[in-house]
Amino acid sequence: MKKAVRNILHNADKKTVCHIAEKYKAADSNTADRIYNKALSRMNLQSDSLEVSGTDIVRRSPAIQRFFLVAACVLVVFGAVIGIMKLKAPKRRPIIDNPVIIATATTATQTTDKTTTVTVSGEEKVSKTTVNRSTSTTSSRSTVTTSHTSAVRNSNTTTAKQDKNKNTTTTEKRMTEQEIIEFERNNYASCMSRERAILKGIIPADTPRVTLDQVRRIISESLSCREIEAKIKAINKYEDLTAFYGTEYWLDGSRNRIIYITDNYMAVENNGGGMITYITSTNGDPYSDSAKKEILFSTAEKLKNIPESHQRERMIVEGFGNYEAPRVSADEARAICSKYTRFFDASNEIKNRYYYPDRLYKNVLEVCEYWLDDKGKDILLINYDIGCIQLIFNADTDSLRREILMQNNAVFGETPESVVFTHHEALIRGKTSNDIERLYYSDIKKLAAGCSTTDELAEKIRKEYRYADITTTSADGTRKEYFALRSPMAYNVDFLILSDNEEYGIEYLEIGSNIRERFNPGTRQFEAVF
Amino acid sequence: MTEKDIKLKLKCSPEEGFRALFDEYWSYAYTIIYSILRGTGSRTDVEDCTADVLSDVMMNYDTSRETSLKAYVGTTAKRRAIDMKRSMNTHTARNIPLDEDTEYCIPSDDNVEAETESSDISAIILKKIEELGEPDASIVIQKYFYDRSSAETARLLGINPVTVRSKLHRALKKLKKALTDMGITL
């Protein structure tokens, strides 16, 4: 009865466990306090009753931290006060930004019944717009009128008034607030940032726009959509339209020539991630069937040229990082590994600090590389299946040097003198590829059936794999080569071990269940080792 | 304290918020982790993992999210415990059989019936244990779910160890009778 109750409760389903969790106390208050203090120490917070146990390092926050906290608070309050004062101060004349643009443009405006605007750009083609003033009440955003129109349109903006006060000869006819609201309503969840900024007097009406040539140049110099968008924004701070589907920059003030940016970074597989498109249309609707589209940049296309294993580079292209992001150093890796006794803790901390490794290879064995430099000459190598962290210096040369920081010897069954990730080191030097077909144990058995000697089988296996995954040398000089086999079990890694010691010969090791079998050349089969 | 209160505290004062979060969910997280790490890790491992989970939740949970905080704690606890179990099994050169990883397990047709039955039995047993009333129910759970000794259970519940033993004995008798009445023989 007791055993049965225990078994049933131990194998209870999730619902029952949750029910127990909710209803019954899991441990006493001392345990709770201990967990609380541990949790605080995980977050680098301090508790008065912090208990030091084992080798956990408890970091007390330095006294100077309080000083910085107070200073930060003062700074925030000061900033807020200044901000409020600025808001309450009388409005100033908008400051004209001088964005960095390559193209030089001149605008000539005539004050006649018919207004002609001619824009000449060093990089763009000449655009010419002619608009009849008498029809200007329903005209598009590119319409330019004489100063007389300010009297006709009572709803004209502060900008117009300021221009009048300064006795300027021209004013741009902008959209009224009502027109903006109407436009935004028709384009659901959108905001006409530039027009609103002009309306509020934040930027002058003739603030230069980004040009197509500038966009092309930026794209040629950038890696990710996010980087391109930031550079465009540096030139053209207020985009013409931001909507839930993307951002539009209207190249000549109308919606007939636009740069359209979709920044859906999270959905590369589904819709190409970030994309930049140049769209031309004749009816002011860039999404109509007649509009012509030219994809200037596509994250998905860019990613096609970067192998899956190049994690860091892929993340940068996808917009989640930049090349200047800090790299792990050898000393830091040593410090992390010396802090923990368990591989899991050390590798987790490295992963938490440097989320994207430079390379991540998965082909039965999972190995990742964190480069210590930009070239990948010095590498922090982590093998998750063996539980090994190694530093490899001068990885691409013959003067390669290894430093083992952490190693779990459970797979080897002993503490070898040296452990070399032979296949991976060959991969680093470009001598092999990660796509080699790894064999199942059943394949090995078939090979064994055709071999009458151990050497014959060893030769066949080496031919299939070319490089052993791991090579170890034990204290007595025995050299073993470990070849990882594919396993039908998802989490298992099985090895075929070739040893230069005749006593061991060729062995098959199933780590999960500790099954060990040895090749018998007499029967041409693998037989269990007890 | 409701989830809403905890979220509000987390927003206003992280320290107070964490205290509230901890008080409300530490036991919940501990139990889930214990149920996964049982037999693999020690109690210290369970405590470490619980601390990891709660600090993870504190640092990563977005208080503006509409999702349930409790569900978030539960999921984090389960995942973290499975990770830890895998890690510990790597160290001891053992692997987790595929069917232990409930997160990724797809039940076969043959197993569905057996799993449902097992789930039903555990639910019935729990119900009957609850019907024993307190402190008998707590004693049975502490003894057979948390594998605590009588002394530990006594300390936890604030009663005498001898009383724990006698109450456990009587509780098991009652439980057996209740189950037999339902036609369940263990």
Interface residues (C-beta under 8 A of the other chain):
Chain A: M1 K2 A4 V5 R6 I8 L9 H10 N11 A12 D13 K14 K15 T16 V17 C18 H19 I20 A21 E22 K23 Y24 K25 A26 A27 D28 T31 A32 R34 I35 Y36 K38 A39 L40 S41 R42 M43 L45 R342 F343 F344 D385 G387 N408 A410 V411 M489 A490 Y491 N492 I511 G512 S513 N514
Chain B: E15 F18 F22 W26 S27 Y28 A29 Y30 T31 I32 Y34 S35 R38 E47 D48 T50 A51 D52 L54 S55 M58 M59 G74 D83 M84 R86 S87 M88 T90 H91 T92 A93 R94 N95 I96 P97 L98 D101 T102 Y104 E115 S118 S119 I121 S122 A123 I125 L126 E130 A137 S138 V140 I141 Q142 Y144 F145 Y146 D147 R155 L156 L172 L175 K176 L186
